[in-house]
């Protein structure tokens, strides 16, 4: 979680941890996760997961998990992966210019697809803190970050991604990734235009 729903007033840059330090592109993303989809019993740092677009299929896989198609669609140009506390996949993506979020909604007990505001650019997702204790205590959250109208915003799963919070104004660039850094801080990587 972001204390006070704000970014730090002093930059606390450090290298990203684990999967977040791996190079990604718009159609390939990595995330640390559990032993299997929908199985968080081994924690959220058990193995490296890969999400990639192959043809029209968004495919997820891990070392001991066979590739599985999460969903399909034409004209997908961006994908970003994380998992919630129960190892349900959370995918932010852009299809035909429309940003979308694929996530587990506990109110209906299903994976759902939410169309986001069409002015959102470079939507990215992460679990803010994957450590076992924060998961057990319910102190972590899946985070959706994005740029809209040159401002950096975020939303969190515990609010069903309905509350938008401003983190920074006048951001000239694209959000590349979000993740925990070696200083145990949530870090937003922005590539300036």
GUDOVEX-577669 format. One line per field, with one value per atom (N, C-alpha, C): chain; atom name; y negated, x negated, z. Coordinates in steps of 0.02 Angstrom, whole numbers. Each point is the difference from the previous one (the first is absolute). Layout:
! GUDOVEX-577669
kette = (A, ...) $
atom = (CA, ...) $
py = (Y, ...) $
px = (X, ...) $
pz = (Z, ...) $
This chain:
! GUDOVEX-577669
kette = (A, A, A, A, A, A, A, A, A, A, A, A, A, A, A, A, A, A, A, A, A, A, A, A, A, A, A, A, A, A, A, A, A, A, A, A, A, A, A, A, A, A, A, A, A, A, A, A, A, A, A, A, A, A, A, A, A, A, A, A, A, A, A, A, A, A, A, A, A, A, A, A, A, A, A, A, A, A, A, A, A, A, A, A, A, A, A, A, A, A, A, A, A, A, A, A, A, A, A, A, A, A, A, A, A, A, A, A, A, A, A, A, A, A, A, A, A, A, A, A, A, A, A, A, A, A, A, A, A, A, A, A, A, A, A, A, A, A, A, A, A, A, A, A, A, A, A, A, A, A, A, A, A, A, A, A, A, A, A, A, A, A, A, A, A, A, A, A, A, A, A, A, A, A, A, A, A, A, A, A, A, A, A, A, A, A, A, A, A, A, A, A, A, A, A, A, A, A, A, A, A, A, A, A, A, A, A, A, A, A, A, A, A, A, A, A, A, A, A, A, A, A, A, A, A, A, A, A, A, A, A, A, A, A, A, A, A, A, A, A, A, A, A, A, A, A, A, A, A, A, A, A, A, A, A, A, A, A, A, A, A, A, A, A, A, A, A, A, A, A, A, A, A, A, A, A, A, A, A, A, A, A, A, A, A, A, A, A, A, A, A, A, A, A, A, A, A, A, A, A, A, A, A, A, A, A, A, A, A, A, A, A, A, A, A, A, A, A, A, A, A, A, A, A, A, A, A, A, A, A, A, A, A, A, A, A, A, A, A, A, A, A, A, A, A, A, A, A, A, A, A, A, A, A, A, A, A, A, A, A, A, A, A, A, A, A, A, A, A, A, A, A, A, A, A, A, A, A, A, A, A, A, A, A, A, A, A, A, A, A, A, A, A, A, A, A, A, A, A, A, A, A, A, A, A, A, A, A, A, A, A, A, A, A, A, A, A, A, A, A, A, A, A, A, A, A, A, A, A, A, A, A, A, A, A, A, A, A, A, A, A, A, A, A, A, A, A, A, A, A, A, A, A, A, A, A, A, A, A, A, A, A, A, A, A, A, A, A, A, A, A, A, A, A, A, A, A, A, A, A, A, A, A, A, A, A, A, A, A, A, A, A, A, A, A, A, A, A, A, A, A, A, A, A, A, A, A, A, A, A, A, A, A, A, A, A, A, A, A, A, A, A, A, A, A, A, A, A, A, A, A, A, A, A, A, A, A, A, A, A, A, A, A, A, A, A, A, A, A, A, A, A, A, A, A, A, A, A, A, A, A, A, A, A, A, A, A, A, A, A, A, A, A, A, A, A, A, A, A) $
atom = (N, CA, C, N, CA, C, N, CA, C, N, CA, C, N, CA, C, N, CA, C, N, CA, C, N, CA, C, N, CA, C, N, CA, C, N, CA, C, N, CA, C, N, CA, C, N, CA, C, N, CA, C, N, CA, C, N, CA, C, N, CA, C, N, CA, C, N, CA, C, N, CA, C, N, CA, C, N, CA, C, N, CA, C, N, CA, C, N, CA, C, N, CA, C, N, CA, C, N, CA, C, N, CA, C, N, CA, C, N, CA, C, N, CA, C, N, CA, C, N, CA, C, N, CA, C, N, CA, C, N, CA, C, N, CA, C, N, CA, C, N, CA, C, N, CA, C, N, CA, C, N, CA, C, N, CA, C, N, CA, C, N, CA, C, N, CA, C, N, CA, C, N, CA, C, N, CA, C, N, CA, C, N, CA, C, N, CA, C, N, CA, C, N, CA, C, N, CA, C, N, CA, C, N, CA, C, N, CA, C, N, CA, C, N, CA, C, N, CA, C, N, CA, C, N, CA, C, N, CA, C, N, CA, C, N, CA, C, N, CA, C, N, CA, C, N, CA, C, N, CA, C, N, CA, C, N, CA, C, N, CA, C, N, CA, C, N, CA, C, N, CA, C, N, CA, C, N, CA, C, N, CA, C, N, CA, C, N, CA, C, N, CA, C, N, CA, C, N, CA, C, N, CA, C, N, CA, C, N, CA, C, N, CA, C, N, CA, C, N, CA, C, N, CA, C, N, CA, C, N, CA, C, N, CA, C, N, CA, C, N, CA, C, N, CA, C, N, CA, C, N, CA, C, N, CA, C, N, CA, C, N, CA, C, N, CA, C, N, CA, C, N, CA, C, N, CA, C, N, CA, C, N, CA, C, N, CA, C, N, CA, C, N, CA, C, N, CA, C, N, CA, C, N, CA, C, N, CA, C, N, CA, C, N, CA, C, N, CA, C, N, CA, C, N, CA, C, N, CA, C, N, CA, C, N, CA, C, N, CA, C, N, CA, C, N, CA, C, N, CA, C, N, CA, C, N, CA, C, N, CA, C, N, CA, C, N, CA, C, N, CA, C, N, CA, C, N, CA, C, N, CA, C, N, CA, C, N, CA, C, N, CA, C, N, CA, C, N, CA, C, N, CA, C, N, CA, C, N, CA, C, N, CA, C, N, CA, C, N, CA, C, N, CA, C, N, CA, C, N, CA, C, N, CA, C, N, CA, C, N, CA, C, N, CA, C, N, CA, C, N, CA, C, N, CA, C, N, CA, C, N, CA, C, N, CA, C, N, CA, C, N, CA, C, N, CA, C, N, CA, C, N, CA, C, N, CA, C, N, CA, C, N, CA, C, N, CA, C, N, CA, C, N, CA, C, N, CA, C, N, CA, C, N, CA, C, N, CA, C, N, CA, C, N, CA, C, N, CA, C, N, CA, C, N, CA, C, N, CA, C, N, CA, C, N, CA, C, N, CA, C, N, CA, C, N, CA, C, N, CA, C, N, CA, C, N, CA, C, N, CA, C, N, CA, C) $
py = (59, -59, -62, -53, -64, -40, -9, -38, -70, -16, -65, -8, 54, -1, -51, -7, -47, 33, -30, 22, -37, 27, -30, -70, -46, -67, -2, 52, 8, 64, -6, 59, 52, 61, 56, 54, -20, 47, 56, 61, 58, 48, 47, 50, 40, 19, 42, 68, 33, 68, 51, 60, 59, -12, 20, -3, -72, -47, -70, -28, 32, -25, 27, 49, 29, -48, 0, -44, 26, -46, 18, -42, 16, -44, 0, -34, -7, 65, 53, 63, 58, -16, 50, -29, 37, -23, 59, -14, 51, -21, 51, -14, 60, -12, 54, 18, 65, 23, 67, 29, 62, 62, 56, 66, 14, -28, 11, -56, -8, -49, 17, -50, 7, 40, 3, 38, -42, -37, -42, 33, 66, 34, -2, -8, -4, -72, -47, -71, -27, -63, -35, -8, 34, -3, 70, 47, 69, 11, -30, 10, -58, -3, -52, 20, -46, 9, -45, 21, -38, -11, -60, -15, -26, 29, -23, 3, -42, 3, 42, 53, 44, 2, -31, -8, -45, 26, -37, 24, 45, 31, -30, -18, -22, 63, 21, 64, -10, 38, -3, 68, -1, 63, -11, 56, -1, 64, 4, 59, 66, 5, 63, -4, -48, -9, -6, 42, -2, -65, -22, -61, 5, -54, -3, -66, 3, -61, -30, -61, -35, -27, -32, -27, -15, -15, -15, -65, -32, -61, -25, -36, -29, -69, -20, -68, -17, 50, -13, -27, -58, -33, -6, 13, -4, 50, 31, 45, -11, 9, -6, 49, 37, 54, -10, 18, 12, 53, 16, 46, -32, 18, -22, 49, -8, 41, 74, 16, 70, 28, -34, 21, -1, -45, -14, -50, 12, -48, -67, -52, -68, -24, -16, -21, -67, -49, -63, 6, -21, 4, -52, -9, -48, 39, -7, 34, -52, -8, -49, -69, -18, -65, -6, 52, -1, 35, -36, 33, 42, 59, 47, 32, 28, 34, 67, 54, 68, 18, 13, 9, 43, 23, 41, -45, 1, -40, 46, -10, 44, -8, -55, -9, 48, 16, 48, 67, 3, 60, 26, -48, 16, -47, 22, -45, -44, -66, -46, -44, -31, -46, -69, -49, -68, -45, -36, -51, -61, -26, -59, -62, -58, -63, 0, -16, 3, -50, -49, -47, 26, 59, 30, 26, -13, 24, 42, 48, 45, 27, 36, 31, 56, 1, 51, 23, 63, 28, 32, 3, 35, 16, 47, 11, -44, -44, -48, 31, 56, 32, 75, 40, 72, 41, -31, 38, 38, 59, 45, -33, -34, -29, -54, -42, -53, 31, 56, 35, 30, 34, 31, -52, -59, -53, -42, 14, -38, -72, -11, -68, -18, 46, -15, -6, -22, -12, 2, 22, -6, -72, -29, -71, -7, -44, -20, -71, -11, -67, -17, -65, -22, -75, -22, -71, -20, -57, -29, -75, -32, -72, -25, 36, -17, 1, 39, 9, 74, 17, 69, 14, 53, 20, 73, 19, 71, 16, 64, 27, 66, 25, 62, 48, 64, 51, -2, -16, 1, -48, -48, -46, 16, 61, 25, -44, -33, -43, -58, -23, -53, -69, -3, -64, -19, -55, -24, -49, 11, -45, -29, -65, -35, 8, 22, 6, -55, -20, -52, -35, -65, -41, -15, -18, -20, 52, 62, 55, 5, -13, 3, 65, 52, 64, 56, 61, 59, 41, 31, 45, 66, 20, 61, 59, -10, 54, -29, 41, -15, 62, -9, 57, -20, 49, -11, -7, -47, -6, 29, 2, 31, -38, -60, -37, 11, 51, 16, -58, -34, -55, 17, -19, 8, -54, 21, -45, 0, -59, -10, -20, 37, -16, -35, -61, -39, -16, 14, -18, -65, -51, -68, -3, -42, -11, -42) $
px = (-42, 42, -44, 27, -35, 21, -46, 17, 26, 59, 29, 24, -3, 19, -40, -64, -44, -67, -36, -69, -44, -58, -47, -20, -7, -22, -75, -36, -70, -8, -30, -8, -43, 24, -34, -17, -30, -14, -47, 15, -43, 16, -44, 15, 63, 37, 59, -20, 47, -10, 24, -28, 25, 22, 61, 26, 4, 10, 7, -64, -57, -63, -13, 41, -10, 25, -33, 24, 66, 45, 65, 10, 54, 22, 76, 31, 73, 38, -32, 36, -31, -41, -32, -10, 21, -10, -14, -34, -19, 26, 14, 22, -15, -21, -7, 70, 9, 66, -5, 58, 5, -12, 19, -12, 45, 61, 48, 50, 34, 54, 53, 25, 52, -23, -66, -27, -56, 16, -49, -32, 7, -24, -75, -38, -73, -26, 46, -20, -3, -18, -1, -70, -50, -68, -28, 44, -20, -37, 26, -32, 15, -40, 7, 54, 45, 53, -12, 22, -7, 68, 13, 60, -22, 27, -19, 60, -4, 51, -28, 36, -18, 59, -9, 57, 51, 60, 53, 11, -44, 10, -47, 28, -40, -13, -64, -19, -43, 17, -38, -33, -61, -35, -51, -24, -53, -39, -55, -44, 37, 43, 34, 74, 18, 70, 1, 40, 6, 31, -18, 30, 77, 33, 72, 23, 49, 28, 50, -15, 46, 60, -14, 53, -31, 42, -22, 31, -32, 27, -44, 30, -38, -25, -54, -27, -20, -26, -27, -70, -15, -64, -42, 30, -36, 30, -44, 23, -44, 29, -36, 31, -41, 23, -17, 47, -13, 50, -3, 47, 27, 62, 25, -24, 22, -23, 16, 50, 21, -25, -48, -29, 49, 49, 42, -37, -5, -36, 36, -40, 24, -40, 34, -33, 29, -44, 18, -22, 43, -20, 36, -24, 30, 19, 63, 26, 34, -26, 28, 4, -51, -3, 40, 39, 42, -36, -16, -31, 51, -23, 45, -36, 40, -27, 36, -38, 25, -19, 49, -14, 54, -14, 47, 42, 65, 46, 33, -17, 25, 75, 29, 73, 40, -27, 34, -37, -58, -40, -22, -19, -20, -55, -38, -43, 45, -12, 42, -45, 30, -34, 31, -41, 24, -31, 41, -25, -17, -60, -22, 13, -8, 9, -44, 26, -39, -58, -3, -56, -60, 7, -56, -52, -63, -57, -45, -33, -50, 23, 56, 21, -48, -21, -45, 26, -13, 23, -58, 8, -49, 33, -29, 18, -49, 25, -45, -50, 17, -47, 16, -45, 13, -23, -27, -24, 57, -15, 50, 39, -35, 34, 49, -18, 47, 62, -11, 57, 44, -29, 38, 39, -29, 33, 48, 3, 43, -22, -65, -27, -27, 6, -24, 60, -15, 55, -26, 42, -15, 12, -49, 1, 5, 43, 5, -26, -53, -27, 6, 3, 7, -12, -7, -5, 66, 26, 60, -8, 6, -6, -65, -55, -67, -6, 42, -3, -6, -36, -8, 53, 39, 53, -9, 34, 4, 68, 16, 60, -20, 40, -17, 60, -17, 52, 48, -24, 45, 58, -6, 54, 31, -13, 26, -20, -58, -28, 46, 41, 48, -24, -48, -23, -67, 0, -60, -36, -66, -41, -57, -7, -54, -65, -53, -66, -47, 2, -45, 32, -11, 26, -55, 21, -45, -54, 22, -45, -3, -57, -9, -36, 39, -31, 51, -27, 42, -20, 48, -14, -25, -60, -30, 17, -9, 15, 7, 30, 6, -23, -35, -19, -39, -12, -37, -75, -33, -72, -37, -66, -40, 3, 26, 11, 69, 35, 69, 48, -10, 45, 33, 62, 34, -28, -21, -34, 35, 8, 31, -55, -9, -50, 35, -21, 29, -55, 15, -47, 25, -42, 19, 1, 46, 3, -58) $
pz = (0, 0, 0, -23, -1, 61, 48, 61, -18, 26, -14, -72, -39, -71, -40, 19, -33, -16, -47, -11, 50, 11, 48, -24, 46, -18, -18, 21, -17, -41, -58, -43, 36, 2, 34, -52, -56, -54, 23, -22, 9, -56, -15, -52, 18, -52, 11, 25, 35, 25, -52, 3, -34, -72, -15, -69, -25, 45, -21, -30, 14, -28, -71, -22, -66, -54, -58, -54, -28, -13, -28, -63, -35, -54, 2, -46, 3, -5, -28, -10, 39, 49, 42, 70, 51, 69, 45, 55, 49, 68, 42, 68, 44, 61, 48, 24, 12, 22, 34, 13, 37, -41, 29, -29, -60, 0, -54, -1, -56, -3, 53, 32, 51, 61, 12, 57, 31, 52, 34, 60, 8, 60, 9, -53, 4, -1, 7, 0, -71, -5, -64, -29, 30, -25, -15, -16, -10, -66, -55, -65, -47, -52, -51, -50, -14, -49, -60, -58, -61, -31, -23, -38, -68, -54, -66, -47, -51, -52, -56, -18, -55, -48, -58, -45, 32, 10, 35, 71, 24, 66, 52, 58, 57, 42, 0, 29, 61, 53, 62, 11, 28, 13, 56, 27, 51, -8, 36, -6, 7, 50, 12, -17, -41, -22, -76, -31, -73, -23, -60, -26, -3, 22, 2, -31, -44, -29, 50, 22, 46, -38, -57, -43, -68, -48, -68, -23, -48, -29, -56, -46, -55, 19, -31, 8, 72, 37, 66, -8, 30, -9, 63, 58, 64, 49, 41, 53, 61, 59, 63, 50, 38, 43, 73, 43, 70, 24, 64, 31, 63, 19, 64, 54, 62, 56, -9, -40, -11, -66, -30, -64, -58, 4, -58, -43, -65, -43, -5, -2, -13, -60, -54, -62, -22, -7, -32, -72, -46, -70, -41, -61, -46, -63, -20, -59, -44, -61, -47, 31, 40, 33, 64, 17, 60, 57, 55, 58, 37, 23, 33, 60, 45, 58, 8, 2, 10, 72, 44, 71, 32, 61, 37, 45, -11, 39, 52, 63, 53, 13, -24, 8, -43, -59, -44, -3, 33, 4, -69, -44, -68, -24, -50, -36, -42, 0, -38, -43, -49, -44, 7, 17, 10, -52, -38, -45, 42, -9, 36, -41, 30, -35, -62, -58, -62, -3, 45, 0, 39, 32, 38, -49, 16, -40, 44, -30, 30, 68, 2, 63, 20, 63, 26, 68, 17, 63, 38, 66, 42, 68, 35, 71, 38, 42, 32, 47, 33, 46, 0, -27, -8, 60, 52, 57, 34, 24, 29, 57, 46, 58, -21, -47, -21, -34, -35, -29, 54, 49, 54, 40, 9, 38, -42, -65, -45, -8, 5, -4, -69, -48, -67, -47, -60, -47, -71, -46, -71, -20, -35, -18, -75, -24, -69, -5, -38, -11, -74, -15, -69, -6, -62, -15, -33, 21, -31, 1, -58, -6, 32, -13, 25, 76, 33, 72, 16, 54, 22, 54, -11, 46, 20, 55, 17, 31, -4, 32, 32, 47, 34, 1, 3, -4, 59, 60, 59, -9, -45, -16, -68, -23, -63, -58, 7, -52, -19, 47, -15, 23, 46, 27, -33, -35, -35, 45, 8, 42, -42, 4, -35, 38, -34, 31, -22, -64, -25, -60, -3, -55, -50, -59, -54, -15, -7, -16, -76, -28, -73, -16, -12, -16, 4, -1, 4, 60, 32, 56, -28, 19, -25, 45, 66, 47, 70, 44, 71, 37, 56, 40, 62, 42, 62, -17, 33, -10, 60, -4, 53, 66, 0, 61, 29, -26, 21, -10, -55, -20, -66, -8, -64, -46, -60, -45, -68, -28, -66, -48, -54, -51, -59, -13, -54, -51, -63, -54, -29, 5, -22, -76, -26, -73, -21) $
